[in-house]
Amino acid sequence: MELATTRTAIAATAVRGLWLKIGLGTGIGSLIVGLLSYLIHLKRQNASLTFHLRNTSSCPNSNSDMGERSVHFEVPIFTSSELVKATINFSASNELGDGGFGTVYYGKLQNGQEVAVKRLNKHKHLRVKQFMNEVKILTRLRHKNLVLLYGCTSHHSHELLLVYEYVSNGTVADHIHGRKAKLTMLPWHARMRIAIETATALAYLHASDIIHCDVKTNNILLDKNFSVKVADFGLSRLIPNDVSHISTAPQGTPGYVDPEYHQSYQLTEKSDVYSFGVVLIELISSKTAVDVSRARHEINLANWAVNKIQKCAFGELLDQTLGFDLDDEIYRMTTSVAELAFRCLQQDREMRPSMDEVLKELKAIASGDKAADEFVDVDEDENVLASPPDYDDVQLLKNMQLTRSPVSVTQKWNSSSSCSAPSVQV
């Protein structure tokens, strides 16, 4: 009897030991799985890409910019398969826009996060360079008015894909002369805010020694609150040692390209200033930068606008639906912006203001009599110039805190008439 009891106790102890080992094994296994998952997460967050660009016989148009080199920078990595799934196999119904270097698609990741995925065009020898350039630029920038890069695929992937934050409200072009313009007119005060925020983003880029090189209304995105997100840095340039970049490769978009570029093949910050001048003209006229259906002298918007401003023909230039003929403040601001655009569009880039000067002038125009440096910076107060989704024009006017007219740009020139501008060949 005593022997049986002893055996029973030993057996029970053995069972308890076995369960303890099983419990410990399960716990350790779960810990290992959790640790591995965390390490995979960290790997994505801190993944490193090293790109090698080589001149090859298959790229006869390659220049010195495409010489062999290695560039190292950190960016989260996505797999092609998860982005194919996120975009429903790059469905045409998910397409957001199409550009010279690729197509952008709406996507939703497995965790529910909305993204925009740029799929670079195939069979283009510059696509690897453009992919590398955009990642390199965006990984070093952080600004609320610049689109945020979430990550990309590895350069070893079958396709080169870039993943951005999803900006839901389309482009400025959509809202002033595109599909959305047919549904709702974008009021002047919202356009003024767009001009200021875009200038803020470009001034930040220039302070960071970066030229955007493709400023246009199609590359200015709007979020649900109509705040600006400047996008598409595929053509952007880092400015080396304050020396202008010389390149014979095609740059920019027709209608926006600095006319001096065609003569000197030099890109400077003033090239962006010229392009921004075209954007300003679009904002006040609601016309596209180039339209071959217009009369011959009106095809190029910049040239036509300069001619109208020189003749003080603001009534022919400004979009009448903005209400400038019924509101003195809107007339003051729209004509002042036209005069500022005139300065940006000078053929001689030395005659153009810097983006810092443009930004300061825009703030002065928006604030009325107040000096530019007294105007509340949009970076300091998120509520300034805030526009609600339904384009509440009354609330926009309150947010602008407008006062009386400042001295106009043309008056500063001490012109003989109140709106005459000096004759400058453009």
GIBEL-V767894 format. One record per residue. RES is the residue in three letters. PSI is psi in degrees with one decimal (none if undefined). Layout:
RES|PSI, RES|PSI
//
This chain:
MET|-44.8, GLU|-36.9, LEU|-40.4, ALA|-40.4, THR|-40.5, THR|-43.5, ARG|-38.8, THR|-42.0, ALA|-41.2, ILE|-42.0, ALA|-42.0, ALA|-41.6, THR|-41.0, ALA|-41.1, VAL|-44.5, ARG|-39.0, GLY|-40.3, LEU|-45.6, TRP|-35.8, LEU|-43.0, LYS|-41.1, ILE|-43.4, GLY|-44.8, LEU|-41.7, GLY|-43.4, THR|-43.4, GLY|-45.1, ILE|-40.2, GLY|-44.1, SER|-39.8, LEU|-42.7, ILE|-44.0, VAL|-43.7, GLY|-41.0, LEU|-42.4, LEU|-40.5, SER|-41.3, TYR|-40.3, LEU|-37.4, ILE|-41.1, HIS|-45.4, LEU|-37.1, LYS|-41.0, ARG|-42.1, GLN|-27.3, ASN|22.5, ALA|146.9, SER|138.5, LEU|134.9, THR|120.4, PHE|139.8, HIS|116.4, LEU|128.0, ARG|141.3, ASN|134.5, THR|164.3, SER|-20.1, SER|-5.2, CYS|72.2, PRO|-21.7, ASN|5.3, SER|145.9, ASN|-167.8, SER|-24.2, ASP|-22.7, MET|13.6, GLY|157.7, GLU|130.2, ARG|164.0, SER|136.9, VAL|132.1, HIS|125.6, PHE|157.0, GLU|135.9, VAL|141.5, PRO|141.5, ILE|134.6, PHE|151.9, THR|151.6, SER|-37.2, SER|-40.2, GLU|-28.3, LEU|-31.2, VAL|-43.1, LYS|-40.7, ALA|-33.7, THR|9.4, ILE|54.1, ASN|41.5, PHE|51.2, SER|141.8, ALA|-29.9, SER|-16.8, ASN|-0.2, GLU|129.3, LEU|-32.2, GLY|161.0, ASP|130.9, GLY|-174.0, GLY|-27.7, PHE|-13.5, GLY|178.0, THR|141.4, VAL|133.9, TYR|147.5, TYR|140.7, GLY|158.2, LYS|118.3, LEU|169.8, GLN|-29.5, ASN|4.7, GLY|-4.7, GLN|131.7, GLU|138.7, VAL|165.2, ALA|127.3, VAL|119.6, LYS|123.6, ARG|108.0, LEU|144.0, ASN|143.6, LYS|162.7, HIS|32.1, LYS|120.2, HIS|-17.7, LEU|-3.1, ARG|-35.3, VAL|-40.7, LYS|-42.5, GLN|-39.9, PHE|-50.5, MET|-41.7, ASN|-43.6, GLU|-40.9, VAL|-44.1, LYS|-42.3, ILE|-50.5, LEU|-24.8, THR|-14.9, ARG|0.6, LEU|143.0, ARG|106.9, HIS|141.2, LYS|-19.8, ASN|15.8, LEU|139.4, VAL|142.9, LEU|130.7, LEU|122.1, TYR|-33.3, GLY|-165.5, CYS|173.6, THR|163.7, SER|150.3, HIS|-8.8, HIS|-7.9, SER|160.1, HIS|-35.5, GLU|149.0, LEU|113.2, LEU|136.5, LEU|137.2, VAL|120.9, TYR|167.3, GLU|146.7, TYR|121.4, VAL|112.8, SER|-15.3, ASN|18.6, GLY|-164.3, THR|163.4, VAL|-38.1, ALA|-40.8, ASP|-40.9, HIS|-20.8, ILE|-25.2, HIS|22.9, GLY|-154.6, ARG|-43.4, LYS|-23.0, ALA|-25.8, LYS|-18.9, LEU|-44.5, THR|133.8, MET|127.9, LEU|116.0, PRO|162.7, TRP|-43.5, HIS|-31.6, ALA|-37.3, ARG|-36.7, MET|-40.7, ARG|-41.4, ILE|-42.7, ALA|-44.0, ILE|-44.4, GLU|-36.5, THR|-42.6, ALA|-37.4, THR|-44.2, ALA|-42.6, LEU|-37.8, ALA|-37.5, TYR|-43.6, LEU|-46.7, HIS|-36.3, ALA|-23.2, SER|12.1, ASP|41.3, ILE|131.4, ILE|129.2, HIS|-46.5, CYS|-6.0, ASP|49.8, VAL|123.4, LYS|163.8, THR|-23.2, ASN|-16.8, ASN|10.2, ILE|106.7, LEU|158.1, LEU|133.4, ASP|-173.4, LYS|-21.6, ASN|10.2, PHE|29.7, SER|147.7, VAL|141.7, LYS|103.5, VAL|134.4, ALA|179.5, ASP|84.5, PHE|21.3, GLY|-28.9, LEU|-1.5, SER|156.2, ARG|138.2, LEU|133.4, ILE|113.4, PRO|113.3, ASN|40.1, ASP|19.7, VAL|133.6, SER|144.5, HIS|133.0, ILE|124.7, SER|136.6, THR|1.4, ALA|150.4, PRO|136.2, GLN|139.6, GLY|-166.0, THR|136.0, PRO|135.9, GLY|-20.7, TYR|-11.4, VAL|134.0, ASP|119.3, PRO|-26.5, GLU|-20.5, TYR|-36.8, HIS|-15.7, GLN|-40.2, SER|-14.9, TYR|32.7, GLN|136.2, LEU|127.8, THR|176.8, GLU|-30.2, LYS|-16.9, SER|-40.7, ASP|-36.8, VAL|-43.0, TYR|-49.2, SER|-39.1, PHE|-32.6, GLY|-38.9, VAL|-41.0, VAL|-42.7, LEU|-41.9, ILE|-39.5, GLU|-40.4, LEU|-33.5, ILE|-18.9, SER|-21.4, SER|25.0, LYS|154.9, THR|156.5, ALA|-34.7, VAL|133.7, ASP|106.1, VAL|-11.2, SER|-11.9, ARG|168.0, ALA|153.8, ARG|-43.0, HIS|-5.1, GLU|-2.3, ILE|-48.1, ASN|111.9, LEU|-40.9, ALA|-48.3, ASN|-42.5, TRP|-41.8, ALA|-42.0, VAL|-40.9, ASN|-43.0, LYS|-40.0, ILE|-40.4, GLN|-33.4, LYS|4.7, CYS|25.8, ALA|58.6, PHE|-31.5, GLY|-29.3, GLU|-20.8, LEU|-42.7, LEU|146.4, ASP|117.5, GLN|-26.3, THR|-10.7, LEU|-14.0, GLY|22.6, PHE|-24.6, ASP|-10.1, LEU|-10.7, ASP|114.9, ASP|-36.9, GLU|-40.9, ILE|-39.7, TYR|-44.1, ARG|-46.6, MET|-44.1, THR|-41.2, THR|-34.6, SER|-39.2, VAL|-37.5, ALA|-42.6, GLU|-37.8, LEU|-42.0, ALA|-37.8, PHE|-42.5, ARG|-37.3, CYS|-27.7, LEU|13.1, GLN|138.5, GLN|-36.5, ASP|111.8, ARG|-23.4, GLU|-20.5, MET|-12.3, ARG|148.0, PRO|165.0, SER|166.9, MET|-32.4, ASP|-42.8, GLU|-38.9, VAL|-45.6, LEU|-45.1, LYS|-41.4, GLU|-40.6, LEU|-41.1, LYS|-37.0, ALA|-41.2, ILE|-43.4, ALA|-28.4, SER|1.1, GLY|-129.0, ASP|-19.7, LYS|145.1, ALA|152.3, ALA|-37.3, ASP|-7.8, GLU|-12.5, PHE|134.8, VAL|124.1, ASP|137.7, VAL|-22.4, ASP|-23.8, GLU|-28.2, ASP|106.7, GLU|-19.9, ASN|-16.0, VAL|131.0, LEU|16.3, ALA|134.5, SER|126.8, PRO|160.0, PRO|-25.1, ASP|15.3, TYR|46.1, ASP|98.6, ASP|-34.0, VAL|-45.5, GLN|-37.0, LEU|-41.7, LEU|-38.4, LYS|-43.0, ASN|-32.0, MET|-26.5, GLN|54.5, LEU|146.7, THR|-156.0, ARG|171.5, SER|138.0, PRO|173.9, VAL|129.1, SER|162.0, VAL|-41.6, THR|-32.1, GLN|-33.1, LYS|-25.1, TRP|-4.3, ASN|42.1, SER|160.3, SER|-27.5, SER|167.8, SER|-15.9, CYS|7.9, SER|148.6, ALA|152.0, PRO|145.0, SER|118.8, VAL|131.0, GLN|126.4, VAL|none
//
